[in-house]
Amino acid sequence: MKFLSKTSFFLLLISIIPLNAQNYETRQKNLEAQKISLKKEINQINSLITESRKKSKNLSNELEDLQLKISVRDKLINVNNSQLNNLTNIIFNQTEKITDLETDLIELKNEYQKIIYNSYKKRSTEMKLMFLFASENINQAFKRFQYFKQYSKFRKKQADKIVLIQKQITQKIDSLEIRKKEKQTIIQENRYVKKSLTEEKNQQNYLFKNLIKNQKNYASEINKKEKQTRLIDNEIKKLIRLAIAESNKNNNSTNFALTPEGRLISTNFQANKGRLPWPVKEGVIIRRFGTQRHPVVRTTTINSNGISIATSPNSVAYSVFDGEVLSVYGFSGGNPGVLIRHGKYISNYQNLSSIFVKKGDKIQANDEIGIVFTNESTGKTVLKFNVFNEMKPENPNIWLDK
């Protein structure tokens, strides 16, 4: 029974080994999904750049678009490199697996050869009958008869295992070849992406030099725009502070006084973190949440308490969740916007050219709010989107569905 224990160990081994390999396969699928998303983003940026250039030849605008594309292409290269490293591990694992299977196949064949040889020596029917008739009693004869049956089944089982392992080896070799070709494809793709990245960086340097030469006051213009943005942000916070005060009947609380319905909406909103629909059907985030360097003038720092999403002209802004219109506002130096309350949470849709709702309206998720404004001088259509937890701005990116 020595060969039986070896076989049992082998079957246990092949059931354990793929666990690590499966992790690599799962990671490869996740990386591929990221790559598809980044390629889609690059295509969207190209489309937006083309649309923008039709309406404007603004150098700073072109530089910002180019910097955005460079940053996404950098991410694509990183994902490709991660895929290459992961594929190297998959190929190594599969090569080891093939070697192990081939070793096990040799052992199984040797064991099977011994079984066949023993069967050959006991092939005579007379010998089997003599072996049975030599039994001391009926019980022993029955056990010997069962032995012949089990031995025959075991022999067939061993033959089936040999066929199975041979099939597994063939499949692993085929899969290995596919992975090697996939790796070569990614290497070629990375060369192309790196070439495009180098060209875009050279173009960026060229445009930046022209920008500095022709627009020496560009940095002060950025600071002026940032100051205007902060003023509008403060006005929006005043609206939220006023709504909190009204809910508390002006008792100076900094938190919303929630009705049972308001608490339920808050809970449901929180439960959908990371799954909220985008406020536009398609778009690219051109400004992230938080403090960051300006995309063109790297020595200048900018801050954003939300995200800016570039989309196509005449795009509709949609509510991300059920709620009630808290305010329809308009401030000097900026385009109109809408605040929607979701219990203690508030979503903000800023930079609209026309608005379809009014204060107090009950809103459902994906209801149309208005048309996103298109800047004629830059050709860009940008929605500024925020999520507030009462007075505290939160990163909208972690709330929206990826």
N, C-alpha and C positions, 0 to 999 in steps of 0.2 A: 504493500500500500504506500510505499515511499513516493511513487510518481503521483499519487492522488493528492498528497499534501502539497507537493510542488505546484500542481495545477491550481489547487485552491488558493495558494498564495499568489499565483500569477493573476488569477481573476480578481482578487482583492486589490492587487497593485494597479491594474488597469482601470479600476473604478476610482482610485484615489488620485493618480497622476494628473488627469485632465482638469482637476479643480483649479490649479494655478494657471494652466493654459486657458481655461475658460475666462479667468479674470483678464488676461491679455486680450482675448477676443472681444469681451464686453467693452474694454477701454478703447479698442480700435474702432468699434461702432460709434462710441461717444465722440471720439476725435473726428470721425468722418462726418458726423452730424454738425459739429462745430465748423468744419471746413466748408460744408455746403452753405451754412448760415453766413460765413464770412465772404464767400464768393458772391452770394446774393447781395450782401451789403455793398461790395465793390461795384456790382452792376448798378445798384440803385444810386450810388454816388456818381458813377459815370453819367447816368441818365440825368441826375440833378445838375451836374456840371454843364452838360450839353444845353439843358434848358436855361440855365443861368447865363451862359455865354451868348445865347440868342438875344438876350435883353440887355446885357451889360458886359463891358470890358474892364470892369473894376479890378485893379491889381490885387488889392487886399482881399477882395472876395474870392478871387481865383486862388490866391495863396492859401486861404483857409480851407477851401475845398481840396486842394492838393495835399495839404497837411493831413486832413482827415483820411484821404485815400492811402497815404503813406503809413499812417498808424494802423489801419486795417490790414494793409499788406504785410506789415511787420508781424501782426498777430497770425496771419495765414502762414508765414514762414515758420513761426514757432510751432504751430499745429502740425505742419508737415514734418518738422524735425522730430516732434513727439511721436508721430506716426511711424517714422523711419526707425526710431529707437524701439518702439513697441513691436514693429514687424521683425526686427532683428531678434528680439526675445521669442517671438512666435516661431520663427524659422529655427532657432536654436532648440526650442522645446520639441518641435516636430521632428527635427533630425535625431534628437535623443530618443524620441518615442519610436521612430523607425528602427533605430539600432536595438532598442530593447525588444521590440516585437520580433525582429529577425533572430535575436538570441533565443527568445522564448520559442520561436518556431523550430529552431534547430533542436532544442531540448524535447519539444513535443514530438517531433519526427523520430528522434532517437527512442523515446519511450514507446511510441507507436510501433516502431520496428521490433522492439522486444515483445510487445503484445502479439504482433503478427507471428513472430517466431514461435512463441509459446502456443499460440493457436494452431500453428502448423504441426507441432509435435503432438498435439492432442486432437488432431483433425479426425482420427478414425472414430466412426460411430461405435464400433465394437469396444474401443477403449473407454468411451464415455459410459457405455452400458456396463462394462466390467467395473468401472469406478463406482457406478450407482449400486450394482449388485453386491459389491464388497462392503456395503454399509452394514453396520452392526444391528441397526434397527430402522424402522420406517422413518422416524424423525430425522435420523442422520441422512437417510437417502433423500428426503425432501429438501434438507438444507443443501446437499450437494447439487440437486437439480436446480435450486434457486441460484446457486453459485454460477452454474453454466449460463443461466439466463442473464444474471447481472453482469457477468464477464462479457457476454455478447453485446449488451447494451452499452457498457463502458467503452468497448472497442469502437462502437459506432460514434459514441459521444466524443471520443478523442479525435476521430477522423473529422467530425464536424468542426471541432475547435481548430484544427489545422486549416481547414478551408476558410473559417472565419478570420483567423489571423492573417492568412494570405490576402484576403479581401481587404482587411484593415491596412495592411502594408501598402497595397496598391492605392487605396484612397488617400493615405497619408502622403505618399509620393506625389500624387496628382495635386493635392492641396498645397504641398510644399512648392511645387512649380508655379502654382497660381500666386502664392505669396511672394516668391522671388520676382515674378513679373510685375506684381503690384508695387514692390519696392522700387524697381527700376522706373516705373511710371512716375512715382512720387519724386524720385531724384531728378528726373527730367522736368517735372512741373516746377520743382523748387528752383531749378536753374533759370527757368523762364520768369518766375516771380521775382527772383533776385535781380535779374536783368532789368525788368520793368521798374523795380524799386530804385535801382541806381539811376535810371533815366529820369524818374520823377524827382529824385533828390537833386539831381543836376539842374532840372527845370526850376525846382523850388529855390535853389541858390540864385539862379539867374533872375527870377521874378523878385526875390527879396532885395537884391541889389538895386533893381530898377525902382522898387517901392521906396526904399530909403532915399534914393537920389531925387525922386519926384515928389515924395510926400514926407518931408522932414518932420512934419508935425503929427505923424501917424500915431505915435505913442500917446500924445496928448489927446488925440481924438478917441483912442481906446478908453483912456481914463474918463473922458467926458461921457462916453456911452455907459460905462460902468457906474458912474455916479447917478445917471438917469435911471438905470436899472434898479439901483438901491433905493432910490426915492419911490419908485413904483412898488417895490417889494414892501417898503414900510407902509405905504397906503393900503396894500392888501392885508397886512397884519392888523392895521387899525380896524378894517372891516370885520376881521375875525374876532378881534378883541371886543368890538361892539356887540357882535352876535352872542359871545359868551356872557357879556354883562346883561344883555336882554333876557337870556335864558335863566339867569340867576336873579332877575329883577333888581339889577344894579347893586348887588351886595359885595362887589369887589373880588369875587372868586375868579380864579384863573382857569377853571374847568367848566365845561358845559354841564348844566343841570339836565340830566337825561330822563326822558319819559321811558316807560317800559318798551315802547316801540323803538325809541332811540338807542336803548341798550342792546336790543336785538339786532338792529342794523349795524351797530358798532362791532358786535360779536361776529356777524356774518362777513363784514368787510375784512376784519382781522383774519378770519378763517380762510379768506381767498388771497392771502398774501402770496405773491409769486404767480398768481393765476388770473389776475385782472386783464381784461382785453386792452389792447392799445387804444389810445384816444383818436388815432387815425388808422385807416385801413392799411396803409403802407408808409414807411418812412425810415429815416436814418437818424440816430442820435448824433447831433453835431456839437452839443455841449453837454458834458457830464455834470453830475451833482457834486457839489463841494468846491474846495479851493484847488486851483489848477493853474498851470502856466498858460499864457495866451498862445493859441496855435501858431501865430506868426511871430510876434515879438516875445521871445522866450524869456526875456528879463522882466516882463510884466506879468503880475499875478492877477487872476480874476477869480471871482467867487460866484457860485450859482446855487440857489436854494431849491432848484428843480432841474429839469432837463429841457433841452431845446431839440425838437424833432423836425428835420427838414422833410418835406413831402412835396407832392406834385401840385401845380396850380389848381384852384377850385376844389381842393380837398375838403371834406366835411369833418368836423370834430365831433366825436361821440362820447357820451358819458361812459365811464368805466364801471359804474355800479349804480344800484338803486339809491335814490336820495331825493333831496329837495333843493331847489335853487335858492341859495342863500343870498346871492347878490349878482346883479348885472352891472358892471362898473366900466368907467372910462376915465383915464387920468391924462393930464397934459404930458406930452412927450411919448405916449404909448398908445397902442390900439386897444379897443375894448376887450373885455374878458368876462368869464362867468365862474362864480364860485358855487360848487354843489356840496351840500352837507350830507354826510353819511354817518349819522349818530355823532360821535365825537371826532370823526375824521372829515376832512375837507379835501376835495380835488379842485384844482384850478386850471382853467383853459384860457390862456392869454394869447393875444395877437390875432383877433378875429376881425374879419371885414364886415360880416353880417351875423346877426344872432337870432335864433329861432325860439328862444325861451324867455321867460320873465320871472321876476322874483316870486317865490312861493309855489312855483310849478312843481308837481310831483314828477320825478324822473325815474325811468327804468334804465337798466344797463343797456348800452348800445343805442340809446335814443340820440337823435341828431341835435346838436347844440348850436352849431353855426358853421360858417365857411371860414377857413383859415386865410389870413391876409397874405397877399403876394406883394412883395416890395418891388415896385417898378424899376427902381434904380439899380437893384442888385439881381433882380429876377428870381429871388428866393422866396419860397413859401415855408414859413417856420412857425410851428406851434410851440409855445412855452407851456410846459405842463408841470404842476406841483402836486404833492400830497402832503397835507398837514395833519399831524396828530394834535388837535387843538391848536396851540400856538407854535408847536415845534415842527419845522420842516423835516421831512424824511426823504430818503433817496427813492424816487419813483421807480428806478430800475429794478429794485428788489420786490416791488409790488406787481409789476407788469409781467405778463406771461412772456417767457423767452421765445 
